[in-house]
Structures are given as structure tokens and as C-alpha cells.
């Protein structure tokens, strides 16, 4: 599986059971990246995409157990660490800001198991700069 997550400068993903931020251009980027593939997410994340008419979205609150190799999983409000051995790639979208956070992305992409394959900056609808980092094994 390929994990997609949005994080702040401290790897924060959520605060008080809510996403730290969201961005329309970022959603468009995720949908373009996953076009023609499956994009798994839970019901909480589905609310962000409900107006996007994306056929690749599959919603299941247990999606990390359902995703097959090569399929994408968008996580916002849960841990990825327990699934690390099945993860092929990690795509982090960084807000380049510090937000309050109490749920953090919990895989160490700077560790020996992961290497940075690609990085790209783009302008979002609500953020001047969003950075996409792609990590592989």
C-alpha cells in the first residue's frame, strides 16, 4: 500500500480529533496522483472529498486492513505504524507551518528503512507553499 498523509512541521496530523488543515488544490493533487487506482480512506476523510466526484475513492473505516499492494490510503486521524511492513511508499504533504497537534504521523521516514525519492513544492488554495515528499524503501 501507498500511504498519503498531510503533516505540519512537527509531523502533526490532527488536534482534538480534527484535521489540522485542508486545501482544495491539495485534494486535486491527491486525486490526480491516484487517478485510475484505488484510493482508500475512512468516513471522516470522505467528507473532504464529497464534492469531487472521484470514482477511485473507496470508503471503509477499516481500510488499512483492506488495501492491496499498489493501492493508495489517505490517513488523517489514525496511526500508520502498525502497518509499516506492508507500506511500499509514503507520500507526505507538508503544510510548512506549525499547528497544534496531538496525533502525529508515526513512521520515521528519516530512518534507515526509508529514503526520499522525490520532492515538489506547489501553491495551494489556502497555503502559499505545500511540499510533497515521496519516500520509498
Number of C-alpha atoms within 10 A of each C-alpha: 22 22 24 23 20 26 27 23 12 15 21 24 29 23 16 10 13 14 18 21 15 15 14 15 16 21 15 15 14 17 19 11 12 17 14 10 14 17 27 29 23 21 13 16 17 16 9 13 15 10 8 11 8 15 12 15 22 18 15 16 13 12 17 24 10 13 20 16 10 15 17 29 28 21 21 25 19 15 16 18 12 10 13 16 8 14 21 17 21 24 23 21 21 21 25 15 12 13 18 13 19 13 21 20 23 15 17 11 17 10 8 8 12 17 15 15 12 11 13 10 13 13 12 19 12 14 17 11 15 23 19 21 17 21 21 16 13
